[in-house]
Amino acid sequence: MGTPGFNNQNNVPRLGITDPISLGGPTDYDLIKTRELEKFLANAGLYESHEEAISREEVLGRLDQIVKVWVKAVSRARGQHEQLVQEANAKIFTFGSYRLGVHGPGADIDTLCVGPRHAERDVDFFGELHKMLSEMSEVTELHPVPDAHVPVMKFKFSGVSIDLLYAKLSLLVIPEDLDISQDSILQNADEQTVRSLNGCRVTDQILRLVPNIQTFRTTLRCMRFWAKRRGVYSNVAGFLGGINWALLVARICQLYPNALPNMLVSRFFRVFTQWRWPNPVMLCAIEEGSLGLQVWDPRRYPKDRYHLMPIITPAYPSMNSSYNVSSSTLRIMTEEFQRGNEICEAMEANKADWDKLFESYPFFEAYKNYLQIDISAENDDDLRNWKGWVESRLRQLLLKIERHTFNMLQCHPHPGDFSDHSRHFHCCYFMGLQRKLGVPVNEGEQFDIRLTVEEFKHSVGMYTMWKPGMEIYVTHVRRRDIPTFVFPGGVRPSRPVKVAGDSRRVSEAKVSRQAESGKSGESNTLLDRSDDGRKRKWEDDEASNLRHTKCLASVGSSSEGVHGAVASCPLNGGTAVENGSGETWKGKRHNNMSEGFEGSKRPAELSANNGVKPDESARCNLPAGLLSSGDGPSSSRETEKLAIENIMSGPYDAHQAFLGEVEELEYDLDYQHQVGGFHRSVKGGRVESSAAPGAVVSVADDHSSLHLNGSLEELE
């Protein structure tokens, strides 16, 4: 059994763009905690039964037979010779959670149909194949989405949910042993085919780039479950989706290749609590490729510079998989990483357990004010289509509100939707609202978001498949007025003495310690969570001052003292190097975003006296074998912080991300003058907000107000 530590890494093959942080193996404690974790995940119902697994395999086999029959029919319709018709082939591939081996009961299967060059997407895939499926009794809820960014057909086959994509290759015949991991497969492919192939290629590459697939799977199951429980699992809402979480977990596996899931979960939170976004997370170097396809490169493409939380896909062409993340959702996820890190540290001290880590986030107790977005339609099919469109636009509402209130009014989208079963063909969404933390309330301050909502409704109303009955309502509701159908069993829970999740998402243990000190000021808090205005009390003083911490790495050959250079790396991105004579060189950390980014600028300033141009060693490189098994936990943790800092690369100005949001909203802002000053009905839908020219909103008693529903409403 190995000993945790930072062992010699010189001759160890590495996976990823850096050396591992630690090669330490599991301890007896890790074995015990990992068994506890696996039992917890099993008890949570995250594993499918043997019967369900067999059923999925049978469905996939049947689907593969169907597309083979389909492509032969297409070939015959094209007038091909009968021999070519018999040779015609199509093939089904899987990707996503099913391919990664982390799917649970009832989860859908992401599938890709690969067809030959004469089988067209619009006419044949969404035409003939759709018709074949619609005539099969096993197929239900068939829903084609040909206009999506990645065109897809959604349906259930014998009760198993399927998402089916299509990729048309430039091949006359698709071989049964086709290897889609080869870049040549993308030759002459259209954009939709490249995007459709990307899921399979990325999934397969992830499995190649992790040191232990089984350990990766258990850890990923854990993190997916945690993210869903804490309300941060949703790509469309601006959080992270399945592929994003897989890439983050895979990177942690690369950095701790011999660790068990227990330690990997802990290190996940430790690393990403310290991570300085927008430094990108990458599993491998970004390759330019030979096909001329655009890859993620903030030096070359201005829009890439505005991504807040870049998580780069490992397969060519490399893309940012998390472009939907906004400043609000990044803030929320960062707070959740901090909470997870604190609980894992408490677990190491036997002061917490897995139940604590996986506690569900109490969204409807966390805020005092919410936006409720209700949508309805005349039948199930219309609601399904309308719902998908509105969901894709909700992130725009969040960006608009924060932009138009100068980021003073912050939004927290709930990643799910709710249905009032007393109403037919209806569902709704919620966003928590709060004033920006730490900003004093100004007398007479107002949040008039009527025009903002009108712009959002206009963008929703541009839906090309709109039908009568598709309606949308946006209203402001207080916590006490949240409809009961959002709660389990339709019963509103009794209010706890203290809200479980405060404005900074600290652990509940800390909330209880702070309850008394914050009680007197709670009644004066406006538009905030219950613990607003209190500073975070970190248990680890080092962690609370990360921005002011300097990384020190000593290099020397003598065991009796320290000799040679000392590298001091402030966490703000600057670098200072002091030599043995006390002379100092300062420079900007250079961009070394993996070996794939050639031509990066290096620090050019020279030391004032020695005239030596600093090299790569000036970047806080960890000496091999820095920690021995005798080092204490405090020393180990500080060295680990240094190692985490060292693997981050290529920082660029995070404040530019705000400009990116402006760019994204450019169209909507251009429309602003068109909707001001009149009531608008969105394609027959009711509008719960209005904008009148010259409307004046006044506020008294130092309280903030929200002007949304045609009247002034004070924010609690």
N, C-alpha and C positions, 0 to 999 in steps of 0.2 A: 504494500500500500504506500502510495507516495506521500510526501510531506509538502504542504502548501508552501509556496515561496517563489521567488523569482530566480529560477535556476538558469544555468548556462544555456543560452539559446543559439550559440554560434553555428552548430552543425545540424540544426533541426529543420527539416523541410517546413516551409511556412505556407499557410493558406491565407490569402489576403494581401493587402498592400503594405503591411507592416509585420514585424515580428510579433509573436504573442506577448501579452503582458505577463502571463504566468504559465509555467508548465507544471505547476503543482498538481498532484493527484488527489483523490478523495481521502478524507479522514473517516474514522468511525462515525463521527458526528454527521458528516455528509451522507453516508450510507443510510443512517437512521432517518434523517430528515427527507431524503429522497424517497424512501419507502413510504413515509407519511404523506408526501406530496402525491405520489402515484395512487395511494389509497383514496386521498381526498378527491382527486380528479375522477376516479372510477365511481365513487359515491355520488359525485355531482352529475353522473349520467353522460359523460363526455365520450364514451366509447360505444360504438354500435354493436348490436348482437351479431352472432355468427350467421343467423338466418338473414338478417338485413344485408350483411356483406355479400352473401351469395346472391341475393336478389339484385343488388347493384351490378354484380358481374354479369348476370344474365341479361339485364337491361342493356348494358354496354355492348354485349355480344349481338343482341338483337338489333341495336341501332347500327352497328357496323354492317350487318347484313342488309339493312334497309338502304343505306347510302350506296352500297355496291349495286343493288338493283336499280336505284335511281340513276347512277352515272351511266349504266348501260342503256337505260331508256333515253337519256339525254344524247348519248352517242348515236343511237339508232335514229333519233329525231333529226340529228344533224346530217343524216345521209351517209354515215361512215360505213365502210365495208364490214361485213358480218364478222370477219376475223378480228378487226379492230374493236368491234362492239364487245366481243367476248373477252378481249384483253383489257378493256376499259376497267378502271379501278378507282375507288375512293377509300379513304382510310380514316378511322376515328382515333384521335389522341385525347388524352385527359391532361388537365393541368389544375392549378389552384389547390385547395385544401385536400381534395381527393388524391391528386398525384403526390402531394407532399406527405400523405398518410396521417393527416391530423383532422379529418372530417369527423363529425359526430352524427348521432341519429337524426334522420330527417333532413340532413344537409343536402343542398343541390350538388350536382356534378357538373363541373365546367368541362365542356368537351369542344373539340375542334374537328371539323370535317375538312380534310385536304382533298381537293379534286384537281382534275387536269385542266389545261388551258382553255378547252372548248366548253367547259361547264361554267356558265356565267352566274354571278352572284344574284343579280336582280331577277333575271328571267327564269333561271333554273333552280337556284337555291331557295329564294323567297317565292318562287312561282311553283314549279313542278314538285319540288320536295315538300313544300308547305302543303300542297294539295294532297300528296300521298299521306302525309302525317294526319291531316284533318279527316281522312276517310278511315283511319284505324281506330278501333274501339278502345285500344289500350292507351291512346293519346288523349289527354284532356288539358284544358286551360292553355291551348295553343295561342301564343302571343308573339307575332313577329315584330321586331324593332329594326327595320332596315335603315332608318335615318340616324341611328345612334353613332357615337364616335367610333365604337367598335360594333358593327351590325351584329345582331344576335336574334335567334329564335328561342323563346322560352316556352317550355311545356312540361307536362308530367307524363311519364311513360310507366304504366303499371304502378302509379303512385310515387314514382321516383322523380324528383324535380331535376330537369335538365336545362342547362344553358348551352346552346349549340352555336358556335361560330363557324365561319367558312373562310378558307384560304384557297385561292386559285393560283396554282403554280404554273410556271412556263414549261410544263412537261406534257408530252402527249399521253403518256401512261404513268400512273403513280405506282411505283414498285411497293410490294408488300413490306419490304424491309427498309423503307424510306427513313433516313436519318435527318430530322429537321433541325438538329443542332448545328449543322454545317451552314456557314454564312452564304454559301453559293445557292442555297435554297431561296434566298431573297432576290436572286437575279431577275430583273424585269418585273418584279412584283409591284402591284399597286399599293397605295398607302393603307387601304383597309386590310389588305392581306398581310402587310408587314405588321400592323397593329394586332391582327388576329393571331399571327404566329408568335407574337412576342410573349404571350402568356405561357405557352408550352416551353419556349426556349429559355425563358427566365426561370421557370420552375425546375427544369432539368439542370440548369447551371447552378442553382442554389444547392441542389443535392450533391453536385460534384465538388462544391467549394466548402462544405462543412466537414470537420474531421471525424465526426461520429453521427451517423444519420439517426440512430435510435435516440441518442441523448438530445439531439436537435428537435426531434419530433415531440418528445415529452415536454421539453422546455417551451416549445411553441404552443402546444396545447394549453399549457399553463398560462402563457402570456395572452393568448387569444381570449381565454375565459376571464382573466383578470380585466382585460380591456373592455369586454362586454359588461362585466359587473360594474365597472367604474364609469361607464358611459362614454368611452373614448374609442369605440370601434365603429367607424362609419366613414368611408371615403367620401361619400356624397355630402355628408354634413360638414366636412372640413377636418375630420380627424383622420385616423389611419385605418386602412382596410387590410384584408388578409395578406396581400403580397407585401405591404409595408411592414407589418409585424414580423413576417417571415424573414425579410431582409435584415431587420434590426437584430433579431434573435440569432441569425446566421453569423452576423458580425461578432456578437458576443462569443459564440462558439469558436470562432477563429482566434479570438484573443485569449480564451481559456480552453485550449483544446483537450485537456485531460480532466476537466471538471465534470461533475455530475449535475443533473438538473437543479438540485437544491442550491448549489453555489452559482450556477449560471443565472438563475432568477435573481439572486442577490446582486450579482455583478451587473446584470442588466440595468437595475435601478441605480447602482453606483456610477456606472459609466455615463448613462444618459441624464443623470442629475447634473453631472459635471460638464457634459457636452456643451460646447459653445456653438449653437446654431447661429448662422447658416453654414457652418462647416459641413461638408457632405459626408454621408455614410456610404462607403463603397466596399464591395466584397473583392473587387479585383480592379486592375487598371482599366481605364477607359480606352478602348481601341478605336482608332479612326476608321478602320475597315477599308475595303477597296471598291465598295459599291457607291460611294458618294452620299450615303444616307446621313442625315443630320444627327449628331450625338450631343448629349448635354455638355455644354462648354461655356461657362459664364464669361470667359475672356473673349469669345467670338460672337456670342448671341446675347444681346442686352437683356432680353426677357428672362434668361436663365439667372441673371444676377439678382432678380427680385424674388426668387424662391426662398421661402422662409425656413423650410425644413427639408433640404434635399436628401432623398434616399434613392440612390442611383441603382438602376437595374443592371445586372452583370452581363447580360447577353447583348450582342450587337444588334441594332443600334442602341447604345445605352441611353436611358431616359430617366428623368426625375419622376418617380412613381408617386410622389406626395405633393404634387403641385396644387392640390385643393386646400392645403393647410393655410389658415389665415392667422393674423396676429392673435385673435381671441382664442382660437382652438389650440394654437401653440402654447399660449399662456396656460390654458387649462391642462394640457398634457404635461407641461413642465411641472406644474404643481402636483399632478398625480405621480410623476416620477419621484418627486421629493417625498411625498407621502409613502410610496412603496419603499424607498430607501430607508426611511426612518423605521418602518415596521420590520424590515429585514434586519436592521441593526438591533432592534428590540428582540427579535427572535433569537439572534445569536446570544443575547443575554438572558434567554429564557423568560422574557417578559411579554411575549406575544406568540401567536400561533398562526397557522395558515388561514383559519377562519377570519382572523382580523384583516389579513391582506386582501381577502376576497369579499369583504363586506360590500354590499351593493351601495352605490352612491345615491343618497336621498335627494334626487333632483327637485322634487316638489316641496322639500323642506329647506332647500339651500338658498332660495331667493324669496323676496317679498313681492316682486313684480314679474309678470310674464307677458309675452305676446302669445296669443293663441291664433293659429292659422287653420281655419276650417275649410275643407273642400268637399264638394258633393257632385254627384252625377246622376243620370237617370237609370243606369244599369251597371252590372259588374264590369263588362268590357270597357265601357266609357270611363268608369272610375279607375280601372287599372291603368288605362292610358293617361288620364288626367293626373293621376297620382304620380306616375313616373316623371311626367313633365314638371309638375310643381316641385317635386323633390330636387330636381336638377337645378331649380332656380332659387331655392331657399338660401343657399349660400350667398347669393347676390343681395338678398335682403339684409343679411348680417353685415356684409361689407358696406352697404349703403348707409345703414343706421350709424355705424361707427364713423364712417367718413363724414356724414352730414352733421354729426354732433362733435366733430373734432376729437374723436376717440374718448369723449367724456362719458358716453353711454355705451357700456360694454354688453355684449350678447353672448349667451351660452346656449347653443342649440341642443335640444334633446335628440339623440341619434335615431330614435324610433318614432312610430306613429301610433295613434290611439283611435279606437272606433267606439262610437256610441251605438250600442246594439239596439237601442230604441228607435234609431233612425236608419233608414235604408240607404245604402250606397253613400256612406259618409266616412271620413276620417279627419284627424286633425294633428297638428304639430305644435310644439311649444318651444319657446326660447326664453331662458331666464334673463332678466335685465338687472343691471346694477351700475351705480356710479363708479367711475374709475377709482380704484382704491388709492387712499393716501392723499386725495385732492379735497381741500376744504370746500364746503358748500357756500356758494356765493348768493347773497340776497337777490331775489328776483330772477334766478337762473331758470331757464326753461328748456324743455326738449320738445320742440314741435316737429313731429315726424310725419305729419299728414302728407306732405309732398313726397317724402321718401317712400311711403307706402304706395302712393299713387304711381310712382315710377316703377316700383316692383310689380304692381298690378298690370301696368302697361306691358312690361316684359313678359309676364305670364300670359297676358292676353294675345300675344303674338303666336301662340300655339297653332300650328298649321292644321292639326287634326281636331280642332275645337268643334264641339257639337252643342246644341241647345241643352241646357241642364247642367253643364259644367260651370260651377260657381265657386267662388273663393271669398272668404271673409277674414279680416284681420282685426282682432280686438285686443285691448289691454285688460288683463285680469290680475287681481291681487291674489296672493297665496290663499287667503281664506275662501276665495271664490272659485278656485280650481274645480272643475267638474269631477264628480265622484267616479265617473267611468274610467278615469286614468289609474285608479288605485286597484290593487288586487281584490277581487270579489266585489268591487264597486263600493267599498267601505273606506271612508276617510280615516286614516290612522289618527289616534290621539296624539296631540303634540307632546314631544318629549320635553323634559326640563331644559335641555340644551340641544340645539340642532346638531345632527351627527356630522355634517360636512360644513365647515366654516368657509369664509371667503378666501382663505389661503389653502384650504384642503389639507390642513395639518392633521396629524393622527388624532383620533378621538380622545386618547389619553391626555394629550396636551389641551384639547378643548376643555375638558373637565377641570384641569388645573387653572385655566384662565377664566372660568365661568364667573367666579365671584368678583374678580377684578374688573370685568367688563360689564357687570350687571347695571351699574349706575348710569352708564352712558348709552345703554342699548336703546332707550326710548327716543333718543335724539338722532339715531342713525337713519339716513335717508337713502332709499334705493340701493340697498346693500344687503349682504348676508348678515346673519346675526352677530358675527364676531368682527365686523368691519371696524377698522381703525386701530386694531391692535397689532403690534409688531410680532413677527414670527419668532418664537423662542426655539432656537435650534439646540438640540442636545449636544451636538458636536460643534464646538466653537470654531473649529477649523473650517467646517463646511459653511458656516454662516458668513465667513469672510473669504470665500474662494477668490473673489475678485482682487483681494489684496495679498493673497498668498503668493510667495515666490518659490519656484521649483529649484531645488539645489541638487546638483549632482557632482560628486567629487571623484576625480580621476587620479589615481596614483598607484605606485608599485610598492610602497612601503607599508608594512602592517603597523608601524609605530606612529605614524602621523599622516597628514594629508599633504600631498604634493601635487603640483601641476595646476591646471586651470580649473576654475569653478564657474559653471554656467548658471546664470540667474535668469529665469524666464518668467516675467510677470504674466499673469493670465489675461491681460488686456491685449495681447497680440504683439507687444514689443519684445525685443530681446536685448539683453545686456550681457556682455561677456567680460569677465575680469581676469586678467592674467596674474601671474605670481607677483608682479611688482605693483599691483594695485591699479594698473592702467585699465581703462574701461572703453569698450566699443559698444555703441548702441545702434540698432538698426531695426527695420521692419521685418517681421517674420516673412520669409519668402513663400511663394506659392509652389507647393510641391504636391499638388493634388494627384498623387500616384505617379508611377513611372510613365503612365500613358500621356501625361501632360508635359510635353517637351517644350523647351524654350521659356520656361518660367523664369521670372526675374529673381536674381539672387541679391542678397544684401551687398551694397557696393561701397559703403563707407569703410574707411580704414581706421584702425586704432591710431590715436593721436601720436603715439611714440614708436610703436613697434613696426608700423608700416606693413603688417601682415594682413592680407585679405582673409576674413573669416570664411570658413568652409562649413560643410554640413555638420561638423561636430559642434558648432555653436548653437545648435537647436536642442539642447537638453537631451542628447542621446543617453539612454540608460546604459551604464557599464554592465557587462555580463556578470551574472552572479552577484548583483549588488546586495541582495539579502541572503543570509544564510538561515538555517532553521532555528538558530538561536536568537534571531531578531525578534523583538517584541511586537505585539499587534499594532501599537501606535506607529512604530517605525515602518511596519509593513504597509499600513494604510497610507502614510504620507508618500512612500515610494510608489504605491499604486496610483495615487493622484498624479504624481509626476509622469508615470507611464501613460496614463490616460491623456494627459495634456500633450504628451509627445506624439501621440498617434493622430491628433487632430491636425488638419492641414488645409491650406488654401483659404484663410479667412478673407471675407470681403465685407464691405460696409452693410451691416444689417439694416441700417436706417433706410437704405434704398428700397427695401421691400415695401415700404409704405407707398412709394411711387409706383411700384408694381400694381398695388391695389387700385391706385388712381387710373393706371393704364387699363386695367381690366374693366373698370367702371366707365370708361371714356364714353362709350355709346350711351349709357344711361344718363350721364350728366348732360350730354348734348340734347337729350330729349326733355330735360327739366323744364325749359321754357314753354314746351307744348302743353304740359299738364297742369301748370300753375293756374289757379283761379277758377277752376270749375270742377263739378262732381263728374266722376266717370264711372260708367258701368262696364265691366269687363265682359264683353261678348254675352251680355244677358245676366251676368253674375252680379249680386248685390255688392256694394262697397260700403264698408263700415267706417270709412274715413273720408274726410273732405279737406279741400284746400281753398280758402277764400283769399282774394287779393287783399293785402294790407292787414291781414289778421294779426291782432296784438294779443300776446299771452302775458299776463301779469302774474307775479308770484309774490306772496307776502310771507312774513314770519320766517324768513331764511329757509323756506322749504322749496324743494325742486318740484316741478310739475311736468306732466307728459300731456301734450296736446295731440290726441289721436282720433278719438271717437266723436269729433265735432264739438267736444267740450273740454274744459280744463280739468285734469285729474291730478291731484297731488300724489306724488310718489312717496311711499312709506320708506 
